[in-house]
Amino acid sequence: MFITKKNYDELNARTVKLMRALREKEEEEIDYKRENALQHETLRKILKTVTINRYGNEEVTIRKVKELVNDYQSNN
């Protein structure tokens, strides 16, 4: 079976289109991984802040959690 130049060009154009879409999806995935890492780090800091509070002062803990959340939001 022979392939015509027109069919070859159509297939080549389709391949280029699919590769561009794949590249875009890979870039989105990298962005999601970065976002996930930032969220994980913020949650880790919040957990550490909550568990270190030995004095039972909830106001200090709440203030620190709010500060960490604001820091996270300002990074985005």
Biotite code that builds the C-alpha atoms (Angstrom):
import biotite.structure as struc

atoms = struc.array([
    struc.Atom([0.000, 0.000, 0.000], chain_id="A", res_id=1, res_name="MET", atom_name="CA", element="C"),
    struc.Atom([1.319, 3.389, -0.983], chain_id="A", res_id=2, res_name="PHE", atom_name="CA", element="C"),
    struc.Atom([0.741, 6.616, 0.838], chain_id="A", res_id=3, res_name="ILE", atom_name="CA", element="C"),
    struc.Atom([0.166, 9.780, -1.103], chain_id="A", res_id=4, res_name="THR", atom_name="CA", element="C"),
    struc.Atom([1.921, 13.027, -0.329], chain_id="A", res_id=5, res_name="LYS", atom_name="CA", element="C"),
    struc.Atom([-1.394, 14.561, 0.723], chain_id="A", res_id=6, res_name="LYS", atom_name="CA", element="C"),
    struc.Atom([-2.032, 11.737, 3.229], chain_id="A", res_id=7, res_name="ASN", atom_name="CA", element="C"),
    struc.Atom([1.520, 11.967, 4.486], chain_id="A", res_id=8, res_name="TYR", atom_name="CA", element="C"),
    struc.Atom([1.192, 15.722, 5.024], chain_id="A", res_id=9, res_name="ASP", atom_name="CA", element="C"),
    struc.Atom([-2.115, 15.256, 6.846], chain_id="A", res_id=10, res_name="GLU", atom_name="CA", element="C"),
    struc.Atom([-0.593, 12.630, 9.126], chain_id="A", res_id=11, res_name="LEU", atom_name="CA", element="C"),
    struc.Atom([2.445, 14.787, 9.760], chain_id="A", res_id=12, res_name="ASN", atom_name="CA", element="C"),
    struc.Atom([0.261, 17.802, 10.631], chain_id="A", res_id=13, res_name="ALA", atom_name="CA", element="C"),
    struc.Atom([-1.774, 15.621, 12.999], chain_id="A", res_id=14, res_name="ARG", atom_name="CA", element="C"),
    struc.Atom([1.411, 14.371, 14.664], chain_id="A", res_id=15, res_name="THR", atom_name="CA", element="C"),
    struc.Atom([2.663, 17.925, 15.169], chain_id="A", res_id=16, res_name="VAL", atom_name="CA", element="C"),
    struc.Atom([-0.701, 18.948, 16.639], chain_id="A", res_id=17, res_name="LYS", atom_name="CA", element="C"),
    struc.Atom([-0.682, 15.997, 19.045], chain_id="A", res_id=18, res_name="LEU", atom_name="CA", element="C"),
    struc.Atom([2.896, 16.698, 20.133], chain_id="A", res_id=19, res_name="MET", atom_name="CA", element="C"),
    struc.Atom([2.024, 20.327, 20.893], chain_id="A", res_id=20, res_name="ARG", atom_name="CA", element="C"),
    struc.Atom([-0.973, 19.221, 22.947], chain_id="A", res_id=21, res_name="ALA", atom_name="CA", element="C"),
    struc.Atom([1.226, 16.726, 24.798], chain_id="A", res_id=22, res_name="LEU", atom_name="CA", element="C"),
    struc.Atom([3.815, 19.396, 25.563], chain_id="A", res_id=23, res_name="ARG", atom_name="CA", element="C"),
    struc.Atom([1.102, 21.708, 26.928], chain_id="A", res_id=24, res_name="GLU", atom_name="CA", element="C"),
    struc.Atom([-0.231, 18.930, 29.170], chain_id="A", res_id=25, res_name="LYS", atom_name="CA", element="C"),
    struc.Atom([3.275, 18.195, 30.444], chain_id="A", res_id=26, res_name="GLU", atom_name="CA", element="C"),
    struc.Atom([3.754, 21.871, 31.299], chain_id="A", res_id=27, res_name="GLU", atom_name="CA", element="C"),
    struc.Atom([0.410, 21.888, 33.146], chain_id="A", res_id=28, res_name="GLU", atom_name="CA", element="C"),
    struc.Atom([1.501, 18.810, 35.065], chain_id="A", res_id=29, res_name="GLU", atom_name="CA", element="C"),
    struc.Atom([4.720, 20.539, 36.130], chain_id="A", res_id=30, res_name="ILE", atom_name="CA", element="C"),
    struc.Atom([2.682, 23.534, 37.347], chain_id="A", res_id=31, res_name="ASP", atom_name="CA", element="C"),
    struc.Atom([0.371, 21.244, 39.337], chain_id="A", res_id=32, res_name="TYR", atom_name="CA", element="C"),
    struc.Atom([3.351, 19.495, 40.909], chain_id="A", res_id=33, res_name="LYS", atom_name="CA", element="C"),
    struc.Atom([4.824, 22.835, 41.987], chain_id="A", res_id=34, res_name="ARG", atom_name="CA", element="C"),
    struc.Atom([1.477, 23.917, 43.421], chain_id="A", res_id=35, res_name="GLU", atom_name="CA", element="C"),
    struc.Atom([1.156, 20.602, 45.243], chain_id="A", res_id=36, res_name="ASN", atom_name="CA", element="C"),
    struc.Atom([4.648, 20.965, 46.699], chain_id="A", res_id=37, res_name="ALA", atom_name="CA", element="C"),
    struc.Atom([3.840, 24.475, 47.980], chain_id="A", res_id=38, res_name="LEU", atom_name="CA", element="C"),
    struc.Atom([0.626, 23.246, 49.576], chain_id="A", res_id=39, res_name="GLN", atom_name="CA", element="C"),
    struc.Atom([2.434, 20.319, 51.160], chain_id="A", res_id=40, res_name="HIS", atom_name="CA", element="C"),
    struc.Atom([5.114, 22.599, 52.607], chain_id="A", res_id=41, res_name="GLU", atom_name="CA", element="C"),
    struc.Atom([2.503, 25.001, 54.005], chain_id="A", res_id=42, res_name="THR", atom_name="CA", element="C"),
    struc.Atom([0.540, 22.160, 55.589], chain_id="A", res_id=43, res_name="LEU", atom_name="CA", element="C"),
    struc.Atom([3.745, 20.764, 57.085], chain_id="A", res_id=44, res_name="ARG", atom_name="CA", element="C"),
    struc.Atom([4.523, 24.168, 58.628], chain_id="A", res_id=45, res_name="LYS", atom_name="CA", element="C"),
    struc.Atom([0.975, 24.429, 60.011], chain_id="A", res_id=46, res_name="ILE", atom_name="CA", element="C"),
    struc.Atom([1.198, 20.952, 61.537], chain_id="A", res_id=47, res_name="LEU", atom_name="CA", element="C"),
    struc.Atom([4.550, 21.796, 63.095], chain_id="A", res_id=48, res_name="LYS", atom_name="CA", element="C"),
    struc.Atom([3.163, 25.053, 64.516], chain_id="A", res_id=49, res_name="THR", atom_name="CA", element="C"),
    struc.Atom([0.124, 23.331, 65.989], chain_id="A", res_id=50, res_name="VAL", atom_name="CA", element="C"),
    struc.Atom([2.077, 20.478, 67.560], chain_id="A", res_id=51, res_name="THR", atom_name="CA", element="C"),
    struc.Atom([4.810, 22.716, 69.030], chain_id="A", res_id=52, res_name="ILE", atom_name="CA", element="C"),
    struc.Atom([2.328, 24.876, 70.955], chain_id="A", res_id=53, res_name="ASN", atom_name="CA", element="C"),
    struc.Atom([3.112, 23.627, 74.479], chain_id="A", res_id=54, res_name="ARG", atom_name="CA", element="C"),
    struc.Atom([1.396, 26.432, 76.333], chain_id="A", res_id=55, res_name="TYR", atom_name="CA", element="C"),
    struc.Atom([-2.151, 25.722, 75.145], chain_id="A", res_id=56, res_name="GLY", atom_name="CA", element="C"),
    struc.Atom([-2.545, 29.247, 73.799], chain_id="A", res_id=57, res_name="ASN", atom_name="CA", element="C"),
    struc.Atom([-4.907, 28.842, 70.852], chain_id="A", res_id=58, res_name="GLU", atom_name="CA", element="C"),
    struc.Atom([-4.663, 32.507, 69.864], chain_id="A", res_id=59, res_name="GLU", atom_name="CA", element="C"),
    struc.Atom([-0.948, 32.192, 69.121], chain_id="A", res_id=60, res_name="VAL", atom_name="CA", element="C"),
    struc.Atom([-1.564, 29.061, 67.074], chain_id="A", res_id=61, res_name="THR", atom_name="CA", element="C"),
    struc.Atom([-4.426, 30.631, 65.118], chain_id="A", res_id=62, res_name="ILE", atom_name="CA", element="C"),
    struc.Atom([-2.365, 33.748, 64.427], chain_id="A", res_id=63, res_name="ARG", atom_name="CA", element="C"),
    struc.Atom([0.568, 31.653, 63.171], chain_id="A", res_id=64, res_name="LYS", atom_name="CA", element="C"),
    struc.Atom([-1.694, 29.503, 60.963], chain_id="A", res_id=65, res_name="VAL", atom_name="CA", element="C"),
    struc.Atom([-3.237, 32.646, 59.462], chain_id="A", res_id=66, res_name="LYS", atom_name="CA", element="C"),
    struc.Atom([0.251, 34.009, 58.832], chain_id="A", res_id=67, res_name="GLU", atom_name="CA", element="C"),
    struc.Atom([1.319, 30.815, 57.044], chain_id="A", res_id=68, res_name="LEU", atom_name="CA", element="C"),
    struc.Atom([-1.844, 30.792, 54.926], chain_id="A", res_id=69, res_name="VAL", atom_name="CA", element="C"),
    struc.Atom([-1.316, 34.439, 53.986], chain_id="A", res_id=70, res_name="ASN", atom_name="CA", element="C"),
    struc.Atom([2.290, 33.690, 53.045], chain_id="A", res_id=71, res_name="ASP", atom_name="CA", element="C"),
    struc.Atom([1.101, 30.815, 50.846], chain_id="A", res_id=72, res_name="TYR", atom_name="CA", element="C"),
    struc.Atom([-1.543, 32.983, 49.176], chain_id="A", res_id=73, res_name="GLN", atom_name="CA", element="C"),
    struc.Atom([0.925, 35.774, 48.517], chain_id="A", res_id=74, res_name="SER", atom_name="CA", element="C"),
    struc.Atom([3.228, 33.296, 46.745], chain_id="A", res_id=75, res_name="ASN", atom_name="CA", element="C"),
    struc.Atom([0.417, 32.506, 44.290], chain_id="A", res_id=76, res_name="ASN", atom_name="CA", element="C"),
])
